[in-house]
Amino acid sequence: MNDAKILLPGGAGLVGQNLVAHLKRAGYRHLVVLDKHRANLEVLRRVQPDITVVEADLAEPGDWERHFEGAAAVVMLQAQIGDLAPEPFVRNNITSTERVLEVMRRQPQLPYLVHISSSVVKSVADDHYTNTKRRQEEIVLASGVPCVVLRPTLMFGWFDRKHLGWLARFMKKVPVFPVPGHGRYMRQPLYAADFCRIIVSCIEQRVQGQVFNISGLERIDYIDMIREIKQATRAGSVILKIPYGLFRVLLQTWALFDKNPPFTADQLKALVAHDEFEVIDWPGIFGVQATPFAMAVHETFNDPEYGQIVLEF
């Protein structure tokens, strides 16, 4: 058992919930999660009743700051991912980061920081999420706090309310599962469990002053990814290829009736774009064995402890 105090600002989301489970498996018991998403905090309290869970808006000063006393490490996870207005991105990606760093610097013993950035910071995209995540990373690196920066790609795993999790639930509900065009769109999905093991390795090795791009090691076509999900979930739907144009029209029609659609026409465009991310030897760097994609999908949906828990969409 390890008594080191680990704080997880923004720890009620996909990565945070997975990370709590993996930190506990690694022997850590003094874990504190700070987040403002009430529904997901309730999930965390129910699933992990033996850790400290605090509802807090990190962009505002408050009682949450006292939890940093005696912290050995901080894993900064808070992020605004979607919204139409720029203000929530500034508040939750920049203001909250500045406040957390300020609180950390006030501690007599400066905690070690693992900052969870994103692969988008190296993209040419010009949107609120990309721009604020890029600025967030710059602030962390200039803070003087001993840290490592990890830039993960799209992840899947336990507690997944979107992405592969949504695809799996949709597949179980419909008799026919549509795939756009030929379906041969290369993906590099990153298993959240592997990423969490990398974070644990960073905490234990105190890796500092470096930035790592973390992507899935396997390149897999979208249609083959769907087939693996179908096999793992034992869904009865038929996988059917339909023309790209028709698929796009169907998504646009769906968006007329759903203000928060789980899959949009813009995401379809991103799916078929040939984005390829850098692959580094993270198993060798961090001493973490990569989980084969097929095994990772099976663990995601069939784990007896966490496989059926879904966060709020």
Number of C-alpha atoms within 10 A of each C-alpha: 10 11 11 15 19 26 23 23 26 27 27 31 22 22 22 24 27 23 24 24 17 18 19 16 11 14 12 18 19 18 19 21 25 25 24 17 16 14 11 21 22 16 18 22 15 10 15 15 11 11 16 16 20 19 16 20 18 24 17 14 13 10 9 18 17 10 17 21 16 15 20 17 23 23 24 23 22 25 25 18 14 11 11 8 9 13 12 18 22 22 19 22 27 23 16 22 25 19 16 19 19 14 18 22 15 11 14 9 12 19 23 22 26 25 23 21 24 22 21 18 18 12 12 9 11 9 9 21 23 20 18 22 25 20 15 24 23 11 15 23 17 8 14 12 18 17 25 23 23 22 18 21 20 17 21 22 25 28 25 26 20 19 14 20 21 15 17 19 15 15 23 16 12 13 13 15 19 18 18 21 17 13 20 14 18 20 22 22 21 23 24 26 23 23 23 21 21 21 23 21 17 21 21 10 10 16 19 16 12 10 16 17 18 22 25 27 21 16 15 16 14 21 22 15 18 19 15 18 23 21 13 19 18 12 18 15 16 14 16 14 16 15 12 17 10 12 18 17 12 13 18 17 12 17 16 10 9 10 8 11 13 16 16 16 18 11 12 15 11 11 16 17 11 10 12 11 18 13 14 14 12 20 13 10 12 16 12 17 12 19 17 12 20 15 11 22 25 17 18 26 22 15 13 9 9 18 16 14 15 17 19 14 10
